[in-house]
Amino acid sequence: MARKKRERDIERSYPLHQFIAKLRRLADCLEQGKPFRIQIAGERITVPAHAVVNIEHERDDSGEEIEFQIKWKPQ
């Protein structure tokens, strides 16, 4: 039986060159239909190839934000 993972909500900033490298790896995995593996704040995460990708745009008086989101349910 799989262990239940604890809830988590982390926002992590990266230098631009690291962010670009992560995006390139993500794009390559998506294009090849392979899982994407990344470590965020000490936790290793595997995004399955069947994950849903979307882009969110938010705007308010304090500014604007674009979020690239990848969502999946555990199997």
C-alpha positions as CSV (number, residue, x, y, z in Angstrom):
1,M,0.0,0.0,0.0
2,A,1.4,3.4,-0.9
3,R,2.3,5.8,1.8
4,K,0.2,9.0,1.9
5,K,2.3,12.1,1.2
6,R,2.0,15.1,3.5
7,E,0.5,18.3,2.1
8,R,2.9,20.9,0.8
9,D,2.8,24.4,-0.8
10,I,6.2,25.7,-1.7
11,E,7.3,28.5,-4.0
12,R,10.9,28.4,-5.1
13,S,12.9,31.0,-7.0
14,Y,15.8,30.0,-9.2
15,P,18.5,32.0,-11.1
16,L,17.4,32.5,-14.7
17,H,19.9,30.1,-16.2
18,Q,18.7,27.3,-13.9
19,F,15.0,28.1,-14.7
20,I,15.8,27.9,-18.4
21,A,17.6,24.5,-18.0
22,K,14.6,23.1,-16.1
23,L,12.2,24.3,-18.7
24,R,14.3,22.7,-21.5
25,R,14.4,19.4,-19.6
26,L,10.6,19.6,-19.0
27,A,9.9,20.4,-22.7
28,D,12.1,17.5,-23.8
29,C,10.3,15.1,-21.5
30,L,6.9,16.3,-22.6
31,E,7.8,16.0,-26.3
32,Q,9.2,12.5,-25.8
33,G,6.3,11.3,-23.7
34,K,8.6,10.6,-20.8
35,P,8.2,11.4,-17.0
36,F,9.9,14.5,-15.8
37,R,12.0,14.3,-12.6
38,I,12.8,17.4,-10.5
39,Q,13.9,18.1,-7.0
40,I,12.2,21.0,-5.2
41,A,13.2,22.1,-1.7
42,G,14.8,18.7,-0.9
43,E,12.0,16.5,-2.3
44,R,12.3,14.5,-5.5
45,I,9.2,14.6,-7.6
46,T,8.4,12.5,-10.7
47,V,5.8,14.1,-13.0
48,P,4.2,11.3,-15.1
49,A,4.0,11.6,-18.9
50,H,0.2,11.8,-18.7
51,A,0.1,15.0,-16.5
52,V,-2.0,17.9,-17.7
53,V,-0.2,21.1,-18.4
54,N,-1.9,24.6,-18.3
55,I,-1.0,28.2,-18.1
56,E,-2.6,30.6,-15.7
57,H,-2.6,34.4,-15.8
58,E,-3.6,36.6,-12.9
59,R,-3.8,40.4,-12.6
60,D,-4.6,42.7,-9.8
61,D,-3.6,46.2,-8.6
62,S,-0.3,44.9,-7.3
63,G,0.8,43.4,-10.6
64,E,0.5,40.4,-12.9
65,E,1.5,36.8,-12.7
66,I,1.9,33.8,-15.1
67,E,2.0,30.3,-13.7
68,F,2.9,27.2,-15.7
69,Q,1.0,24.4,-14.0
70,I,1.5,20.7,-14.2
71,K,-1.2,18.6,-12.6
72,W,-1.7,14.8,-12.1
73,K,-3.3,12.4,-9.7
74,P,-1.4,9.6,-8.1
75,Q,-2.0,6.2,-9.7
